[in-house]
Amino acid sequence: PVCRYVSKTATSIHLDFDYDGPSMKTPVPGPRSQDLLKQLGDIQNVGAINFFCNYEESRGNYLVDVDNNRMLDLYTQISSIPIGYSHPALLKLMSNPSNMCSFFGSGEFNWLGKDNFISVDEKKSKAVLAVAPSGMTRVQTMACGSCSNENAYKAMFIWYRNKERGDKTPSNEDISTCMINKAPGCPDLSILSFMGGFHGRTLGCLATTHSKTIHKLDIPSFDWPIAPFPRLQYPLEEFTRENAKEEARCLEEAEDLIVKWRQKGKPVAGIVIEPIQAEGGDNHASPKFFRSLRNIARKHGCAFHVDEVQTGGGSTGKFWAHEHWGMDDPADIVSFSKKLLTGGYYHKDELQADKPYRIFNTWMGDPSKNLFLLEVLNVIRRENLLEEVTHSGKALLTGLYELQAQYPGILSRARGQGTFCAIDVCDDATRNSILLKARDKGVLLGGCGDCSIRFRPALIFKEYHAHLFLNIFSDVLAQFK
Ligand SMILES: Cc1ncc(COP(=O)(O)O)c(C=O)c1O
């Protein structure tokens, strides 16, 4: 009864390791998943587990579960499967015996100068630095997104204090007070973040996370400034005047907060922001907004940290979402994780900590993940995946616009860059019900913000998959008429 999307240019399957469509045997979670949930529930909280996966059977854009349900995955474990499941290039890499040593030991650059890992280290620099953001030649790998941001914040504080001290070494008072969490050794510095932002759940990151109360309740935090993030109207091209006004309001408030916090004796050492607020509801802002914010940071001597944990790795159609801003000097620090498989952050030379062990932990990333990243980057280049993402993203967003026109009482605010798309649903309950119904029809989606659905397919998601998804989504929506 509803419109069908038929791909004219991509009717056949492009990927030889992909399946040809979803195949559902049971509702999800099926009996086997439920059984495993019960077993695991005896030793940990399983409230966040939806079902159990069968990775041996999962391929390409399809995730197979332990009940043999095969689902088209537009969520990819919160955007962290860059080139789909069981990509042949990665399987080949794993079966190469000379790569096995990368699974031993802890991360690189730790206190054991591991000769036998030298080739891995070389590959790491090749892999990770090959995609360094403009103006950045240094990188520090870490294990996860929160760990990357937490250490990036520390790097900003160390940089700020060293700047204040000039040539002087830390005073005796600095040294003695830091051990008892008191100033000046533990200075009252702050980081400015944005309402709706998400930067992780560890204590420092959490002080800059403002997306959902469940993350924050009962956890002590810092008195750090929180600026409003623009609440724009979509499609952006149709509301340029209204959106420019909203962005100007937010920029003004951000600058006011920087001044206020300095007056309070808690100067802002750094500003942290996502190029698209992801967990907080896929909130976009214009390149001009980010360029102006970057200038505000410079004007007030704050480091500018762009958190690309979710946006980085190609899903916006550029490797880094901040490349859409068109700047030679977009940031002082750029953090990453998810699609890059390893976590970490790039930084300018001056944000390098001045002594060893100031930024340090046991793992400092994982050598095996760097090997995977190197191969993922090869695949992205070889298969022109950034162009593909732009193409399939256009098909996805066009379909979402059409569906929102067809279901104005249910859907609104379709938006996106590349395949990094989202759409709002009339309320939280309907959104959640749509997500479950889509899953039972063989499509995996995720929510974000109060009532949005976010789309985070792998980079191998083609126009064909977009059409397949839109047909199923359209059938699901028909149930809500
Ligand atoms: C923008 C952003 N920053 C940081 C994080 C935290 O990463 P992790 O969950 O690996 O700690 C996330 C996770 O979703 C994220 O989306």
The ligand as an SDF file (V2000), in Angstrom:
LIG
                    3D

 16 16  0  0  0  0  0  0  0  0999 V2000
   31.0180   11.3380   20.7140 C   0  0  0  0  0  0  0  0  0  0  0  0
   31.3960   10.2650   21.6850 C   0  0  0  0  0  0  0  0  0  0  0  0
   32.4080   10.4770   22.5540 N   0  0  0  0  0  0  0  0  0  0  0  0
   32.7890    9.5420   23.4290 C   0  0  0  0  0  0  0  0  0  0  0  0
   32.1600    8.3300   23.4980 C   0  0  0  0  0  0  0  0  0  0  0  0
   32.5820    7.3190   24.5070 C   0  0  0  0  0  0  0  0  0  0  0  0
   33.1700    6.2180   23.8940 O   0  0  0  0  0  0  0  0  0  0  0  0
   33.2600    4.8260   24.6730 P   0  0  0  0  0  0  0  0  0  0  0  0
   31.8840    4.2880   24.7700 O   0  0  0  0  0  0  0  0  0  0  0  0
   34.1590    3.9920   23.8060 O   0  0  0  0  0  0  0  0  0  0  0  0
   33.8580    5.0990   25.9920 O   0  0  0  0  0  0  0  0  0  0  0  0
   31.0920    8.0570   22.6330 C   0  0  0  0  0  0  0  0  0  0  0  0
   30.3840    6.7720   22.7000 C   0  0  0  0  0  0  0  0  0  0  0  0
   29.3320    6.5630   22.1770 O   0  0  0  0  0  0  0  0  0  0  0  0
   30.7010    9.0490   21.7020 C   0  0  0  0  0  0  0  0  0  0  0  0
   29.6820    8.8620   20.8510 O   0  0  0  0  0  0  0  0  0  0  0  0
  1  2  1  0
  2  3  1  0
  2 15  2  0
  3  4  2  0
  4  5  1  0
  5  6  1  0
  5 12  2  0
  6  7  1  0
  7  8  1  0
  8  9  2  0
  8 10  1  0
  8 11  1  0
 12 13  1  0
 12 15  1  0
 13 14  2  0
 15 16  1  0
M  END
$$$$
